[in-house]
Amino acid sequence: MQIPFSKPLIDESVIREVNDSLVNTGWLTSGPKVLELEKEIKHFTGVNVAVCVNSWTSGAMLVLRWFGIGPGDEVIVPAYTYAATSLCAMNLGATVVMVDVCDDFCLDPEKLADAITPKTKAIIPVDIGGWMADYDAILKIVNSPEIKNRFTPKGKLQENLGRILVLSDAAHSIGASYKERKSGTCADATVFSFHSVKNITTGEGGVVCLNLPTTFDPEESYKYLKALSLNGQTKSAFEKNQPGAWRYDIIDQGLKANMPDICAAVGLAQIRRYENVLLPERKRIFEFYQKAFSDQPWAIIPILQNDLGSVSSAHLFMLRIMNCSESDRDEIIRRISEKGVGVNVHYIPLPMLSLFRNLGYKLENYPNTHQLYKGEITLPLYNGLTEKEMERVVEVVKDSVNKVIQAKAT
Ligand SMILES: Cc1ncc(COP(=O)(O)O)c(C=O)c1O
C-alpha cells in the first residue's frame, strides 16, 4: 500500500465550481469567484478585510510593503519556520532577526523583547502545523510603553499604528483558534496560504486579512491592498471590462500578486464545506494518531486543543521522537519511506539552510529550534485518508522507530 504524504482534495464539487468558471462565467483571471472567496473568508474568520493573492509569500510582501517596510528596517521571525516567512521581508530589503521557539514550535515570547531594536517594524509569528502562536504575549510586548517609545514610525500607516506590526504567518492555521478567537482576528494582519498541500487550496494562492484598530478604514485598506496586488492598478481587468470603465490609475509601485478566478473556484468549493465536513475530518485523523501513539514511551504527541480555548487547525501531525539524534530520525524516515508511507520534516531550521548560514545566522543561537527539529517527523494528514491507511501509517511508524531504538540498544 502506497500512502502519499499529501493529496489535494479534488472531487465533484471542485470540478463543478471550476467548470462554472470555464463554461459559465468564461472569466479566468481575478473576477467574480475571487470576490466570492473573499466574502466566504470574511464570513468564516470574522475579519472585515480579505484580499485574495497568488501565494502566502506575495501576500506577506504586500502587507510589509503597504506598511512601508524596506531597507534599514528589521523584521523578527522564528528560526523554526519555512524560508518564505523570512524571504518576504528580505525581498523588500529588510533585515531579518531570528528568535528561538517554545516546545510548541511557536515563537518564544520570552526571547522576543531582547530581539527588538528601534529598527524593528514587524514581527511574524508562525502558527506552525495549525497551532497558533501566543498572540496575547506578543501583543503585550509590542504594546508595552517601553517598546512603543522605541518605535520610530516612518510614513502615515506606521504613525497611525504607533507600534510594531504583528503579521501572523497563518499559512497553516485557517480554522484554528487562539483562546476562542479565530485565526485571522488575533494579529494586526494575517496571511493564509492556499498552496496545494494546505487545508484549503487554490493550487497556489493565499489571502491577506486585516484586523487593525478603528483608526484604519477597512474599505480604504482593502482598495489599497487590492491595487498593490495588481501592479498598483486601481481596477482589475474584470472591473475595467465593464462598459465604459476602461480608465485606471497606477497609484503605487505594486506587485503582480492577484489570484486567478479559476484558482479561487477550487478554494470556494472547499471553504463552503470546511467548517462542518473537512476540518472535523482532519481533527478526527489527528485524534486517531494521538490515541494510536499514546502507548509508545518514545512519542511526544502534538496537542489539538487546550483548556484556554485554543484549537489547532490540524494541518500537520508533527510527531516527535524523544531523545532522538538527527541521524536516527533520518534512518527512521528511510525505513518508513521504504514501506511506501510518505512522511516529511517541518522544518529544517532556517540557520541550517545555505542562504541563511552564509548570511551569518548560527544554529547554536536557537537551541530549542535545533532540539525540536532533530526528532520531528510529520505524518500524512489530509481529507480522504482512510482508516486503513491511518492504521498502516501507525504500524509502519511504530515499527520503524522501535527497530531503530532496538538497534541502538544492542
Ligand atoms: C509556515 C509557512 N509560511 C509560508 C509559506 C509559504 O506559502 P506559499 O507557498 O503560499 O507562499 C509556507 C508554505 O509551505 C509555510 O509552510
The ligand as a Gaussian input file, in Angstrom:
#p B3LYP/6-31G(d) Opt

LIG

0 1
 C        4.898000      28.354000       7.561000
 C        4.816000      28.728000       6.106000
 N        4.857000      30.023000       5.765000
 C        4.786000      30.418000       4.489000
 C        4.644000      29.508000       3.458000
 C        4.605000      29.989000       2.043000
 O        3.361000      29.748000       1.467000
 P        3.149000      29.941000      -0.110000
 O        3.724000      28.739000      -0.770000
 O        1.659000      30.029000      -0.273000
 O        3.836000      31.202000      -0.499000
 C        4.574000      28.147000       3.760000
 C        4.426000      27.162000       2.680000
 O        4.635000      25.994000       2.787000
 C        4.658000      27.737000       5.109000
 O        4.623000      26.449000       5.437000

